[in-house]
Amino acid sequence: MTQLVRTELIELNLKARERKDAIIELTGRLEQQGYLFSKDGFLQDVFQREEIGNTAVGFGVAIPHGKSPEVKQTAIVYGRSELGIDWESVDEEPVHSVFLLAVPEEKASNEHLRILALLSRALINEDFRQQLLEAATSEEISELLNEVTQQKVIES
């Protein structure tokens, strides 16, 4: 699970203002970097998951995810929005940090849940969330996220 977040999968200035557009924008990063067999197929899987339940977790964070046969390799795309995105969050706050999780269907049961747990644990920490919002470069964000996931993997 090392290097799930690569600098080329980080968008510091999301243009989207709504949930659907943010997911499409971030999925474009996966497609550009060769992580998908089919962008449309992956989007369909993510949107089906969004219908089951809102993926905004509070604190200005959303973690949309898709377990899909259209994913070649597990990855996390991070997007940051200064203005905030309407995600219809339970806390009614706009989302500023979006983590789009893409997992191949055959790895979905274990890997998908472990990644969600690792992210959730890290994002509970207000200082960590603030560091993500204040990071000036994609490299800083990648380092922060990979450090947390690698540290947690070693501990488990």
Secondary structure, DSSP 8 states (H G I E B T S, - for coil): -TT-S-GGGEESS----BHHHHHHHHHHHHHHTT-BS-HHHHHHHHHHHHHHS--EEETTEE--EEEETTBSS-EEEEEEEEEEEB---TT---EEEEEEEEEEGGGIIIIIHHHHHHHHHHHT-HHHHHHHHH--SHHHHHHHHHHHHHHHHHH-
